[in-house]
Amino acid sequence: MGKLVVVGRIVDGTGREPFNGFVVIEDKKIVQVSKEEELKTLSVENAEIIKIENGTILPGLIDCHVHLTGSRTLDFLKASLEPVAAKAARLVGDLAQLIDAGFTTVRDVGGLGIYLKKVIEEGEIKGPRILAAGKLLSQTGGHGDFHSLPLEWAKEGDFTRLCDGVSECIKAVREQFREDADFIKICTTGGVLSQRDLPTSSQFNLDEIKAMVEEAKSVGSYVAAHAEGTQGIKNALIAGVRTIEHGDLIDDEGIEMMAEKGAFLIPTLSIKEQISSKGEKYGIPEWGIKKLKMLQELHGDYIKKAKARGVKIAVGTDFSSKPLFPLGENSMELELLVKQEGFTPLEAIVAATKISAEAIMMDDKIGTIEPNKLADIIVVEGDPVKDITILRKAENIKLVIKDGKIEKNIL
């Protein structure tokens, strides 16, 4: 495309206050961001100009924790037996809903995104930019082990890979990168929706975690860790994991470690809210609901404490599929950061843009509206700095531009 100029109120993702201005896009990149009074000096020859009267220009939103599974059931046995082609076909609609909701980038931490990202890049289907881990790596009997399946079936599923011992863990990491993974996802504790372990239990020993981290670093990548229990979080941090997913039972020492190491916390409030409020209705097993309640009773104000210490908090929902974890409803996470954790709406927006881009090692390309960044821009009706809830409804997202290409325009 040629030159595109978007004029209106701008929230640029850096944390600065909103201002009236304009963004100039050429090809895939932002080439200029200026205040409104400088518009009269801009050469607009052969440019398309879009003026936003009652809306706000934002960077494309980022969800750092989704599972692109294409499942439509919470029955894990049934889901594991479904054809992978059916799951992939459902994801075509899920991915369209994500970008229509203003999410121009998502990080798939265990799912089919490793294959779907190529199809999106080819322009065959509509969707956000995907960074994919490939298969989630878990120890035998760990959080990624589908205990309802025979062990031989569970060792390698559509979304998970069991591995034990340093050499096997290294091989599993290499397999994911061979399939074009962007990073590695591991489980260093048990979890809520894994039947026979507890969120408090540590998984993978320190040597195994260090080996996987070093293997990822050797190709310029990193490791993200599902980590809910106190010691499992610390093990991940000692080993050099970049992002802590969930982090529910982190203690003061763990928070200090995160701050010192520059690790990122991705709390995934949305999945917890959905399980708490609607889990029983939609068939979450009783043991899962009990474990979540246990976590909620124990974790205290860990997010507020981490924020006060300067730990960088990024946005991730842990959503995967409707009806309970619907892709396209991902702005729920921003809402919960404001309502439950004391973030201002502007801080929540920065978490979903600038900080999330840093967490996934893409801050040189996306996350803020600045010159030389990729042109990932959305326009939302109204002012989310005054009312963060307007981001929740896809119909309020009037314009979506990804890589300089208009993906949605209902202005």
NUTIZA-272250 format. One line per field, with one value per residue (C-alpha): residue in one letter; x, y, z. Coordinates in steps of 0.5 Angstrom, whole numbers, always signed. Each point is the difference from the previous one (the first is absolute). Last residue first. Example, Ala and Ser with C-alpha at 12.3 -4.5 7.8 and 13.67 -1.06 7.14 Angstrom:
! residues 2
dose = c(S, A)
u = c(+27, -2)
v = c(-2, -7)
w = c(+14, +2)
This chain:
! residues 411
dose = c(L, I, N, K, E, I, K, G, D, K, I, V, L, K, I, N, E, A, K, R, L, I, T, I, D, K, V, P, D, G, E, V, V, I, I, D, A, L, K, N, P, E, I, T, G, I, K, D, D, M, M, I, A, E, A, S, I, K, T, A, A, V, I, A, E, L, P, T, F, G, E, Q, K, V, L, L, E, L, E, M, S, N, E, G, L, P, F, L, P, K, S, S, F, D, T, G, V, A, I, K, V, G, R, A, K, A, K, K, I, Y, D, G, H, L, E, Q, L, M, K, L, K, K, I, G, W, E, P, I, G, Y, K, E, G, K, S, S, I, Q, E, K, I, S, L, T, P, I, L, F, A, G, K, E, A, M, M, E, I, G, E, D, D, I, L, D, G, H, E, I, T, R, V, G, A, I, L, A, N, K, I, G, Q, T, G, E, A, H, A, A, V, Y, S, G, V, S, K, A, E, E, V, M, A, K, I, E, D, L, N, F, Q, S, S, T, P, L, D, R, Q, S, L, V, G, G, T, T, C, I, K, I, F, D, A, D, E, R, F, Q, E, R, V, A, K, I, C, E, S, V, G, D, C, L, R, T, F, D, G, E, K, A, W, E, L, P, L, S, H, F, D, G, H, G, G, T, Q, S, L, L, K, G, A, A, L, I, R, P, G, K, I, E, G, E, E, I, V, K, K, L, Y, I, G, L, G, G, V, D, R, V, T, T, F, G, A, D, I, L, Q, A, L, D, G, V, L, R, A, A, K, A, A, V, P, E, L, S, A, K, L, F, D, L, T, R, S, G, T, L, H, V, H, C, D, I, L, G, P, L, I, T, G, N, E, I, K, I, I, E, A, N, E, V, S, L, T, K, L, E, E, E, K, S, V, Q, V, I, K, K, D, E, I, V, V, F, G, N, F, P, E, R, G, T, G, D, V, I, R, G, V, V, V, L, K, G, M)
u = c(-31, -1, +7, +4, +6, +3, +7, +6, +3, -7, -5, -7, -5, -7, +2, -7, -4, +6, -3, +5, +4, -6, +1, +7, -4, +3, +7, -5, -2, -6, +0, +6, +5, +6, +7, +6, +4, +7, +4, +5, -4, -4, -6, +2, -1, +4, +6, +6, -4, -1, +4, -7, +0, +3, -7, -4, +3, -1, -7, -5, +4, +0, -8, +0, +4, -5, -6, +3, +2, -3, +1, -8, -3, +5, +4, -7, -2, +7, -1, -7, +3, +1, -7, +1, +3, -5, +2, -7, -4, +5, +7, +7, +1, +6, -2, +7, +2, +7, +2, +7, +3, +1, -1, -7, -2, +3, -4, -6, +0, +1, -5, -2, +1, -2, -8, +0, +5, -5, -6, +4, +1, -7, -3, +5, -2, -7, +1, -1, -7, -3, -4, +5, +5, -4, +2, +6, +2, -1, +4, +6, +0, +0, +5, +6, +6, +5, +6, +7, +7, +5, +4, +0, -7, -2, +5, -3, -7, +2, +3, -7, -4, -2, -7, -4, +6, -5, +5, +7, +4, +8, +2, +7, +1, +0, -7, -3, +2, -3, -6, +0, +1, -6, -5, -3, +5, -2, +7, +2, +7, +4, +3, +6, +2, +5, -5, -5, +5, +2, -7, -1, +6, -1, -7, +2, +6, -5, -5, -6, -6, -2, -6, -4, -5, -2, +1, -5, -5, +3, -5, +3, +7, +6, +7, +6, -4, +4, -2, +6, +1, -1, -2, +2, -1, +7, +0, -5, +4, +6, -4, -2, +7, +3, -6, +2, +8, -2, -4, -8, -4, -8, -2, -6, -5, -2, +2, +7, +1, -8, -1, +5, -2, -7, -5, -3, +6, +1, +7, +2, -1, +5, -1, +6, +4, -3, +1, -5, +0, +1, +2, -3, +0, -6, -1, -8, -5, -3, +1, +4, +5, +6, +2, -7, +1, +7, -2, -5, +5, +4, -7, -3, +1, +4, +2, -2, +2, -5, +1, -5, -5, -6, -6, +0, +7, -3, -6, +3, +5, -6, -3, +6, +1, -6, +3, +7, -4, -4, +7, +3, -5, -4, +3, +3, -6, -4, +5, +1, -8, +0, -3, +1, +7, +3, +7, +3, +2, +1, +5, +4, -7, +2, -4, +2, +2, -5, -4, -6, -7, -6, +3, +5, +2, +3, +4, +3, +6, +2, +2, -1, +7, -1, +1, -7, +0, +5, -5, -3, +6, +5, +1, +4, +3, -5, +2, -3, -1, +0, -4, +0, -3, -4, -1, -4, +3, -1, +5, +6, +1, +4, -7, -1, -7, -2, -6, -1, +3, +2, +4, +1, +6, +0, -2)
v = c(+7, -8, -1, -7, -3, +6, -1, +4, -7, +0, +5, -1, +6, +0, -4, +2, -6, -4, +1, +0, +6, +4, -2, +4, +6, +7, -3, -4, +6, -1, -4, -4, +1, -5, +0, -5, +4, -3, +5, +4, +7, -2, -2, -5, -8, -2, -1, +1, -2, -7, -4, -3, +3, +7, +0, -2, +6, +5, -2, -4, +3, +7, -1, -2, +6, +4, -3, +1, -6, -2, -7, -2, +5, +2, -6, -4, +5, -1, -7, +0, +3, -7, -1, -2, -7, -3, -4, -3, -1, +1, -2, +2, +5, +0, +8, +3, +7, +2, +2, +3, +0, +6, -1, +3, -4, -7, +2, +2, -7, -4, +3, -7, -6, -5, +0, +1, -6, -5, +3, -2, -7, -1, +2, -5, -5, +1, -1, +6, -1, +6, +2, -2, +4, +7, +5, -3, -4, +7, +4, -5, +0, +8, +1, -2, +2, +1, +2, +2, -1, +6, -5, +5, +1, -7, -2, +5, -2, -7, +2, +3, -6, -3, -4, +2, +1, -1, +0, +2, +3, +0, -7, +1, -7, +4, +3, -7, -3, +6, -1, -7, +2, +4, -4, +3, -1, -1, +2, +4, -1, +4, +1, +2, -7, -2, +4, -6, -5, +3, +1, -7, -3, +5, -3, -7, +1, +4, -6, +0, +1, +3, -1, +5, +1, -8, -6, -5, +3, +6, +5, +4, -1, -3, +4, +1, -1, +2, +4, +1, +6, +2, -7, -2, -8, -1, +5, -4, -7, +4, +1, -7, -2, +4, -3, -7, +1, +4, -5, -1, +2, +0, +4, +4, +3, -5, -6, -3, -4, +0, -6, -5, +3, -3, +7, +3, +2, +5, +2, +7, +2, -6, -7, -1, +7, +5, +4, +4, -2, +6, +6, +5, +7, +2, +6, +1, -3, +0, -7, -1, +6, -4, +3, -3, -7, +0, +2, -5, -6, +3, +2, -7, +0, +1, +7, +4, +7, +5, +6, +5, -1, +6, -4, -2, -2, -6, -1, -2, -5, -3, -1, -3, -4, -4, -3, -2, -4, -4, -1, -3, -5, -1, -5, +5, +4, -6, -2, +8, +1, +7, +0, +5, -1, +4, +0, +7, +0, +8, +3, +6, +4, +6, +6, +4, +7, +5, +6, +2, +2, +5, +4, -5, +3, -5, +3, -4, +3, +2, +7, +1, +4, +1, +8, +1, -7, +3, +3, -7, -2, -5, -7, -2, -6, -5, -7, -5, +4, +7, +2, +7, +1, +7, +4, +2, -3, -5, +0, -4, -7, -2, -3, +5, +2, +5, +4, +1, +0, -6, +1, -6, +1, -6, -7)
w = c(+21, -1, -2, +1, -2, -3, -2, +3, +4, +3, +0, +4, -1, +4, +6, +4, -4, +3, +7, +6, -2, +3, +7, +1, +1, +1, -4, -4, -4, -5, -6, +0, -6, -1, -2, -2, -5, +2, +4, -4, +3, +6, +2, +5, +1, -6, -4, +5, +6, -3, +5, +3, +7, -4, -4, +6, +4, -6, -2, +5, +6, -3, -1, +7, +3, -4, +3, +7, +3, +7, +0, +0, -5, -4, -1, -1, -6, -3, +0, -2, -7, -2, -2, -7, +2, +4, +7, +2, -6, -4, -1, +2, +5, +5, +1, -1, +1, +3, +7, +0, +7, +3, +8, +0, -6, +4, +6, -4, -4, +7, +3, +4, -3, +5, +0, -8, -1, +4, -3, -7, +3, +2, -7, -4, +5, -2, -7, -4, -4, -2, +5, +6, -4, +0, +5, +3, -7, -4, +5, +1, -8, +0, +5, -4, +5, -6, +5, -4, +2, +1, +4, +6, +0, -1, +6, +4, -2, +2, +7, +1, -1, -7, +1, -6, -5, -6, -6, +2, -6, -1, +3, +2, +4, +7, -2, -2, +6, +4, -3, +1, +8, +1, -4, -6, -6, -8, -2, -6, -3, -5, -7, -3, -3, +6, +5, -1, +1, +7, +2, -1, +3, +6, +1, +0, +5, +5, +0, -4, +4, +7, +3, +3, -6, +1, -4, -2, -4, -4, +0, +6, -1, +2, +0, -5, -6, -7, -6, -5, -5, -7, -2, -8, +1, +1, +5, +4, -1, +2, +7, +0, -1, +6, +4, -1, +1, +7, +3, -2, -6, -1, -6, -1, -5, -5, +5, +1, +7, +1, -5, +3, +7, -1, +0, +6, +3, -6, +2, -1, +8, +2, +0, -5, +0, -4, -7, -3, -8, -5, +4, -5, -2, -4, -4, +1, -5, -7, -4, -7, +1, +0, +7, +2, -2, +3, +7, -1, +1, +6, +3, +1, +7, +6, +2, -6, +1, -3, -5, -3, +5, -2, +2, -8, +0, +6, -4, -6, +3, +4, -7, -3, +6, -1, -6, +4, +5, -5, -4, +7, +0, +7, +5, +4, +1, +2, +6, +2, +1, +0, -7, -6, -2, -5, +4, -1, +7, +2, +5, -3, -2, -4, -2, -6, +2, +1, -4, +4, -2, -1, -6, -3, -7, -5, -6, -6, -2, -8, +2, +7, +2, +7, +2, +2, +4, +5, +4, +2, +3, -3, -2, -6, -4, +3, -4, -5, -6, +2, +6, +3, +7, +2, +6, +6, +6, +5, +7, -1, +2, -6, -3, -5, +2, -6, -1, -7, -7, -4, -6, -5, -5, -6, +1)
